[in-house]
Amino acid sequence: MANDNCLDDVHVRMLRVTEDLRVIQRELNCAAMQAPSDPELMEALTQLPEIESLELLRSALDQMRHFLWFYVQVMTTDNEVQEAGLTTTKARNATPSSFIEKYKSMTDAALLRHFTEGKNRKPN
């Protein structure tokens, strides 16, 4: 029950962040289109705090993109392995997983943990 609430909160947050990113993109697009004809706006957009904010956002989005790619790979691979494992397990009369399968799951979990804990890590 607690996991469902946590996942619901994450889902709502993802929807909110996605909408926020769309708004940011629209506003930056408008600013980029107006800047060539407005020297004051162009100067404001090229100031250090503005550039640092853009670099920080870009870095965070790159890191999230890498993480999401990895996360989807792990989740879809695990689901495929579990589905295949169910038929294999039935065929083998519930034989425990091999060492390699257990090791792969542990390394995937360790990588997932590494990516979630590396908040300010630069993407590869």
N, C-alpha and C positions, 0 to 999 in steps of 0.2 A: 504494500500500500504506500509506504514512504517513497519507494523507488518510482512509483507512478506519479506522485506529486512532484518529485524532483525532475522527472522527465517532462512533465507538463510545464514546469517553470522554465526549463531549458528551451522547450519548443516555443513558448511565448516570447522568451528573450530573443531567440533566433529570428522570429518574425519581426520583432521590434528593431533589432539591429539591421536586418535586411532592408527594412523600410528607411531607417536612418541613413544607410549607405546610399540608397537611391536618391534621397533628398540632397545629401552632400554632393553626389555626382551632378545632379541638376544645377545646384548653386554654383559649383566650380565651373561647370560648362558655361553658364551664363556669364560668370566673371571673366572667363577666358575669351568669350566672344566680345565683351564690352571693353576689355583692357586695351586693345590696340587703339581705340579711339578716345580713351580716357587716360591721360598721362598720370593723374593722381592715383587712379585705381591700379594702374600698372606698377607704379612705385610701391604702393601698399602691398601688392601681391608678391613683390620680389624682396621684401624685407626679410631679415633673418628669422624672426619668430614665425612668420608665415611659412617659410621654406622648411624650418625645423618641424613644424606641425605636419606638413605634407609628407616629409621623410618618415616621421614617426608613424603616421597612418599607413603609408606604403609598406613599411617594414612589418607592422602588425598584420596587415592584410596578406602579405607574402607568407609570413609565418603561419597564419591561419589556413591559407590555401594549401600549403604543404601538409599541415596537420590533418586537414579534412580529407585530402587525397589518401593519406596513410590510414586514417580512421575508417574510411569507406572500404579500403582494401582489406583491412583487418576484419571488419564486420561482415563483409560479403564472403570473404574466404572462410571465416569461422562458420557462417551459416551453411555454406556449401559443404564444408568438411563435416559439420554436424549431420546434415541430411544424408551425405554419403556414409557417414559413420553409423547411422541408425540401421541402414540396410546391411552394412558390413558386420555390425555388432550382432544383429539377428542371425546372420549366417554363421558367425563364429560362436554363438551361444554366449554372448556377453564377455568376450575376451577383453582384458584391459588394453588401453592404448599402448602403442609401442613407445619406446624411449624417444625416438625422433619426433613423433607427434607431440608428446608432452614437452619436449625441448622447444619445438617451434611455437607452441602456445605460450611458453614462458618468455621466449625472446620477444614475441609480438606484444605481450603484456608489458614487458620492460621498456620497449620502445615507445609504446603508448604513454606509459608513465613519464618517460623522459621528455616527450614532447609537451605533455600537459604541465610539467613542472618548470620547463624552460621558458618563462614568461618574457624575458628580455633577450633571449637568444636570437642571434642573427640567423636568418634562413640560409640554407646552403646555396 
